[in-house]
Structure formats: structure tokens, C-alpha cells
């Protein structure tokens, strides 16, 4: 709900504004009555919260001007100091919706704000039913058609789960855990992993409960790429907006992704890109199971499973202050850390065979098997793009060649562009502990470990989560080591 807050006491005004923002409202602040009057006449505010005693124009005078305006008006709530009950009664007689005593009790403020929102919503619904009944019926019918179309697309996507498989023990355990989460929509889930590791597949398994595409679950699965939405549009995309909420908005308003996902699942991909100022509102949705649309008057209850996916190191962003700590731990109630393909090599050959069969069927070529030498090349490559890169490679091979057997010659581009790995020298050879010998002149283990950690972080392009996985240690151990190095 859009609220106009008027108070000449800057400290008091800031405290009230912060509380209202945390409740999910939009607050416009003014320092006196004249400024408030100019602001009110230029925009739409269902609620005005004003001090009574102010310079230039008092709260009572502001109330009188608002009530004198024709058409739909705001509900005005005035606040005054203790012992000034005569003024409070005068305010009610002048048309105030209610009053509050200073210092403001936040519980009373929350109660009155909810009552105003409900009152304004009833007034608005009555106006809509009176003036635009036929238009609203037509709009609701169109929304129903769109909803049915969306459900058909979701079921089609669910059937597409059979086009991927996980063969390693690591991924089979993750799939089993994902299927357990399917039974409880109230638990938020955080899925972390490098790009192309299968985070969306795991998210869909959580939603549909299986990988075979055979499901009776017709509830919606809505995915949002948070990195693809600009910060100024993100709130309206997620929460939706009411008619006239902002310049350029649709005249009938628009539902947000939380509305569309009701009863199902909302996947927030690249959740680390959500603007910091909106992370608090997402946290409120997770905790309170309700939200306001932009410019909205009514709280909307949610019944949505929220899954967040990211290839960023959220723990690092928390330390940097770009991601809220409380939101991070709230999202992490259910947690998956998807290992990169190079750490689950048991998946490489089965996935290669599966993708090759798929594209062979589409291209009508002859690929039937993978030679031992080609399999060795696939296993030795580090797959920086993970499953997505492997799939693209098999598609390219099936397009470029027509042979019965996949051979090293078909994979020459992988041989020429290997992903660097942790090495004991600059020649790119993998470190083999059995062949390592201590130098006669002595050896600094601490410095050697520091060099290994630095190289792992460089290879993983600064992603400390991926670096820890590559080294086979926990993120906590990695951060502890980095702090130790920094303190030297």
C-alpha cells in the first residue's frame, strides 16, 4: 500500500517509515503539511499518516483539505502527544480514520494500517464492481485461459525430465533427497552449484517428485531469472501491481510471479542478483507467507514452494554485505550443493552416451558407441561448462560427423582446449602424491598449501564454494585458511 507519512520530526519519521517498509508498504515521506499536500494531489495514496502539530500546515488542516476533495479519498490517521485528547477528538470529528499517541506503538500502528488496507480494498472492489463489472468478468476469463495454457506448458516441461539422467552415487543421493522435499511445499530450498550442473533439473524434481515425466501434479512451476530483470522492475515482476501503481503500468494491473505460482513452485534462479533493498521483502514472504502487490491494499496469502538457485558464493556475498544474512539462512533450510561434472566422473560416459543417442535419433546418423580412447579423452577433460557443455559437445559431434563410433578425432577441440587443473608444475600435469619428493634444501608446507588454495580459487574464477569442492574441503575450512593467510 502507498502511504504518505508526514512528520516534522526527522528521527520519529525515519523510525515509522522503516517499520512500514518492513511490513511491505511503500512510504513517501514529507516534513510538513504543505509539502504533503502537494505530494498528495500529485499521486495516489490510500493512507495518510500525519502528525497534528507541524509548521506551515497542521495535520488537522491537511485532513480538512483532503476530505474536501471530490471522489475517492485516503484514510487519514493522525498522531499526537499524550494528554492532547481534545485535539484527537477534534481530528475524529474532522473526518480522521483514527489516531495514534506518541511515541507510536508499532503493534497499534500495524493494526491500524491493516484495517486501513482492508477498508480501502473494500471501497476499491465496490467501485470496480459498480463501474467495470463486464470488463472484470472478461479479464478473469482471459486469465483462466492463460492459466490453462501455462499448465500445459508446465506438464510438457515435466515430461522433459526424462531427457536427462544422473548415474553417479553422489547425484542419485541428491535426487532421492530432492524427492523427499517434494512432499512439503512450506520448506524453502537453496540449490547451489556451478553453471550447467543441473540445478534446474533438481528444482523440477523437487516440484514434480520424479524424473520419469509421469506425474499427476498439475500445479504450476514458475521460473524467474533474477539476473535478467532490472532492479526497478523486479518488485513488480515478483509481486505484481495494482492499476495505476506507477507510470506506464497496465490499466488493469498485473499479477506477479508469486500469484502465478500459487499452489506450486517458484524458482528464483540467480537469487544472488536480487537487489539488496528487495531481499527484506522476499524474507517477509518466506516468514509470513503473505505479500502486498505494488500499490496494493490487501495482503495476499501465499501457498508457494520457493526454490532459489545460484552459481555465486552466497556465503561470500553475505560477508561482503551484498546479501542479507537472515535471508541466506532462511533459504538454506533445505540445501543442495551440486558438485561439478569433473567431481562426478561416473556421470560423464553415461551422459555422453545418452546425449549421443538423443541427437543421433534426431539427425539420423549412425553413432552407436564410444571408443575406449574417446572415453578416456572425455574423462580427462575437466568440463568447465559441466553437463551443458557435455550436451552441446555431443550435439555438435552428431551434427558434424556421421560415424558408427565416437573417436578422439571427433573431440579434437576438447583435446586442444583442456580446463586447467591443480598441478605441481607449470606443465599442466596433475599432482600425483606418490611421485612427490621433498627437496633436499627443505620445504615449507604452509607456503605450498597457500599456493594450492590460491591456484584453486583462480581456476574457479574466484568462486570459493567451487574451490572448496575442488580441494575436497568444507567452505568453513577454506575461509578459515584464507583468514589465516590474510593475517600473516
N, C-alpha and C positions, 0 to 999 in steps of 0.2 A: 504494500500500500504506500502511496506517495503521501508523506507527512511534511507539513510546513511547521518548523519549530522556531519560535520567536522568544528570545530572552536576551536582555542586555548584559547579563552576567555570563561572560565567555566560558568560565570554568564549569558552571552549572549546565550551560547549554551543551558543552562538549560531552559531559558525562551522560546526559539524557540521549544525545544523538548516538553515541556509541552503543548504548543499550538497545535502542530501536533498530540500529543496523544489524546487531547480532540477532534480533528477533526476525530478521528477514525483510524489513521495510526499507524504503528509500526515503532519506531525510534531506530536506533543504533547510539550511539554517539562515536566520536573519537576526540582526542585532537590535532592531527597533521596529515599531509598528508601521512607520511609513515605508520602510524597505519591504516589510512583509506584505503590505497592501499592494505595492507594485508587483511583487513576485506572484501573489495570489491571482491577480487579474490577468497575468500573462500565461499562467499554466493551470493545470487541473490538480487540485488537492482534496481528496475526500476527508482529510482530517487536518485541523489546525490546532497546534498545541502552543499556547501563548501565556507568557507572564502577564499579570494585570498591570503592575506599576512599571512603566517604561517611559523614557523621554520621547518627546515629539508626538507620539500617538499611543495612548494606553491600550491595554488589552480589551477593555470594555468598548472603547471607541472602534477598535479594529473589528470586534464582534458585531457592532451595530452596522458597520459598512457591509460586512459580509452578508448579514441577514437581510439587508435592504436590496441585495442584488436579485434580479429575477432568475427563475429556472432552478436547476439543481444546485444545492449549496453543500458546503463542507459541514461536518460536525466539529464544533469548536469546543475544545477543552481548555479551561483557564486554570492557572495555578497561582496561589497566593500564599503569604506567610501565615503562621499560626496566629490566631487571635483576631484575624480580619474577616470574621464570618459575615459581617454586614455586606462587605464587598462581594463575597461569594454568593450570597443570596441575590444581590443586585445582578450578578452575572447570569444566574439561572433565569431570572425574570427577563433579562435581555435576550435570552434565546440560547445560552450556552448548553451544550450537551451534558457536561459535568464539570467538576472542578477537582483539583488536587491541592494538597497542602505542601508547602516547602518545609524542610527538604523532602524531595519527592521519594516516595516509597516505590521501588521498582516493581514489586508484586502488584501494587494498586495500579501502576502505570500499565503493566502488561494486561491486566484485567480490563481496564477501560479501553485500551487500544483494540483488544479482541472484540469488545462489544461494539465499538465504532465500526470496525471492519464488517461485522455481521449486519449492522444496521444499514450501512452504505450498500452492501451487497444486495440486501432485500429491496432497497429503493431502486437499484440499478436493474435487477431482474424484473421488477414490476414495470419499469419503463420499457424494457425490451419487449416483454410480453404484450404490452399495450400497443406499442408503435410498430414493431417489426416481427410479429408472430409468424407470418408466412415465410419471411426471409430466414428466420431461425430454423424453421422446420426443414427448409430446403438445404441449408448449410449442414444440419445434423444428418440428413440423408446422404449428402455427399461425403461427409466424414465416415459414415458407415461403409460406403463403397470403397473408400480408400483404405479403411482398416482391413476389409476382407482381402483386398489386393495385397496389402503388406503381409498378411498372414500366409498367403500362398507363396510369396517370395521367401518368407522365413522357413517354411516347410521345405521348399526347394533347396535352400542353403543347408538345411539339416541333412537332407539326403546326400549332399555333397561330402559329408564327413567320411563316407566310405572310400573316398578317393585318397585318403592318407592313412598311414598306419604307423605304429610305434612297436619296435621289436626288441629293444634293449630292456633289461630288467629295470633300469632307472626310470624309463618312460612308462613302462607298464605299471610301476608303483604309483607314479604321478596320475595316470589315468584312473586307477582304482580310487585314489583319494578324491579326484575330481568328481567321480560318480557318487561318492558319499555326500559331497556338498550339494548335489542336485536336489536332495530331499528337504533342504532348509533354505528358503529364499531370504531369510532375515539376516544371514551371516554375510557381511561384505568380504570380498576376496581380492587379494592383490597378487597379480601374476607378473613376475619379473623375469627378464631374460633378454639376450641379445636379439637384434633384428633377425627375423626368419627362423626362429627356433620352434615356432608353433604355439605362440601364446594365444592367438585367436582360436585355434583348434581346441586347446584346453578349455578356453572360455565357453565354447559351444558345447563341449562335453558336459561341463557343469550345468549348462542350461537344459540340454536335451537328455542328459543322463546316459547316453551311449554313443557308439561310433558307427553303428551299422545303418543309420538313417531310418530305421524302423521305430517310429515314435508316435504316440498319441498326443504328445504335448503340442498344442496349437497356440500356446502363449507366445507373445512377441519376444523377439531377440533384437534389440536396437543397439547398433554400434555407432560410436561417435569418435572421430579422430580429433582429439583436443588440439593437436598441433596445427590443424588445418583451419581452425576458426579464430578469427581476430578477437583480441581481448574485449573490444567494445560490443561485439555481437555474441560473445559466449553466454552471457547470462540469459538473454532472450532465447537462444538456441536450446539451452538446457531446461529452463523453467517455463518458457513460453511467455506471451504477453497479452494484455487485455487491449481492447480497441482504444486507439489514441494514446497509447502508453508513451510513444516518442515520435518524433518527426520521421515520416517515411514508413511508419508501421501500417499493416493492413487494417482496413476499416473494421473488419470483424475480429481482429486479434488473431492469435495463432497458438496452437498447442506446442509445448516443448517436448523434448525427448523423454523427460520423466513421465509426461502424460501418455505418450505413445507406448512406453514400456510397462504401463500398469498391468500387474498380474504376471509379468515376465521378468526379463533381464535387461539391464542397461550396461553395456560395455563401454567404459571410458578408456579408449586407447591413448597412449602417451599422456597419462594423467599428470605427469610432472610438468606439463606445459600449461596447466590451468593457472590463470592469473592469481597471484597471492591474495588479492582482495576478495576473490570469489571462493577461495578454499574454505573460509569460515562458513559460507552458506551451504557448501557441499557437506561439511561436517554436521551442520544442523539437520540436514535431510537424513543423514545416516543415524543420528541420535534420536531425533524427534519424529521421524517418518512423516514429515509434512513440509510444505513449502508454499510460498506465495509466487504467483506469476508476476512479471514486471508490470507495475501499475495495477496489480490485482488487489482485491479487497478481502477475499476469502482464503483461509488456509485450505490447502488441498492435501488430503491424506494420501500417502503413497504405499503401494504394495509391490515393491520392486526389488529384485536382487541386483545389487550393484557390484560389478566386477571391474577392477582397474588393472590395466596392463601398462608396462613401461619397459623401455630398454635403458633408461637412465638409472643412475645410482641415487635413489631417493634418500638413502641414509646420508649420503654426502651433501645432498641439497638441503636436508634438514640442518646439518652443521653449518652450511653457508647462509642459512636464513631465508632461502627461496622456496622452501616447502614447510608447511606447518607441522610441527612435531606431533601435536594432538591428532591431526588428520592422518598422519603416517601410521601411528599406532592403531587408530580406529580402523583403517583399511586393512591392516595386517592381521586381523582376527583370523581370517583364512589366508594362507600364504603358500605360493608356489614359486620356486626358483628353478626355472627351466635351464638345464645345462646346455651349452652349445654342442653342436654336432661333433666337433673334434673330441669332446669328452665322453661321447657315447658312440664309439665306432661300430658297435654291434648293429646300429641302425643304418649305417652307410650303404652296405651292399644290398640288404633287403629293400631299402627305399629306392636305390638306383634301379633295381630290377622291376619294382612296381611302377615307377615313373616311365621306364623304358617301354614296358608293356602298354601302358596307357597311350603314349604317343605313337607307338608302333601301330596300335589299332586305329588311330586317327589318320595316320599318314600312309597306311597300307604298305609299309616297308617290312623288312624281314628280320629285324633284330629279335633274337630268341634267348640269348645268353650273354654272360660277361666273361671274358677270358681271365685266366689267373693273373696275368701281367697287368691287365686293365684294372682288375680288382685291387691289386697292390697299389697302383697309382691312385685310385680313388681313396684307399685307406690312408695313404701317406700325405694326401693333400689336407690342409687344415680347415677348409671351408669357412672363410670369414663371413660369408653370407648365409651360412647354415643351410637349413632344408630348402629355403627359397632358391639359393644358388644351385644346390644339387638338382632341384627340379628344372630350373632354367637350363642347366647344362644338358640334362637328358633330352629336353625339348629341342635344343639346338642340334645335338648329335643326331636325333631322329629326323630332323629337317635336312641336315647337310649330307648325311650318309645313308646308304642302303646296303646293309651287310647282315649276315646271319649272327655274327658275333661282335660284341663291343671290344675294340682293341686299343692299345695305347695310342696309336696314331690318331684315333678319333678324339683323344683327350689331350692333344699336344698343348693346347692353350693352358691347361691346368699344370702341366709339367713345366711350362716356361714361366708361370706366374704363381709360385707357391706362396702361401702365407708364412711369414717369418715365425720361427719358434724359438723358445728359450734355448740358448746354445752356450757351449763352453768356449767358443772362439767365434771370430767374425766370418767363418766359412759357412755358417748356417747349419752345421751338423748338430743334431740333437745331443744333449748332455747325457752321457751314459755313466752312472756312478761307478760301475765295476772297472771302468777304464781310466778313472781319475786317479792321479798320483800327486802326492804332496810335493811342492817344490823343496829343494834342499835348503834354500835360504830362509825358509819359514813361510807361514801362511796366516792371513788374517781372516778368520771365519766370519767375523762381524761385517767386514767390508764386502766380502763375497756375497753374503746374504743380502746386503743392501743393494748390491748391483743387480742381483737376480730379481728382487722386488721392483726396482726401477725399470728394468727391461720388461717385466711382465706388464706393468702399468702402461708403458709406452706402446707395447704391442696391442694392448686392449684399448688404445686411444683414450686413456685417462679414465676408463670405466673400472673403478676399484672392485665392484662386485664381480665383474668378469675376471679381473686379475686374481682375486682371491680363489675363484673357482679353478682357474688355470694352474695355480700353485698348490691346490688341494688343501687350503686352509680356510678358516672362517673369516668373515669380514672383520669381526672383532679383533682377531689376531693380527690381521693386516693393518688395521687402523692403529692398534697398539704399537706395532713395529714402526709405523710412519711417524707417530708422535715421538718415539724414542729417537729416531733419526733426526727429526726436527729440533730436538732438544740438545743435540750434540754441539 
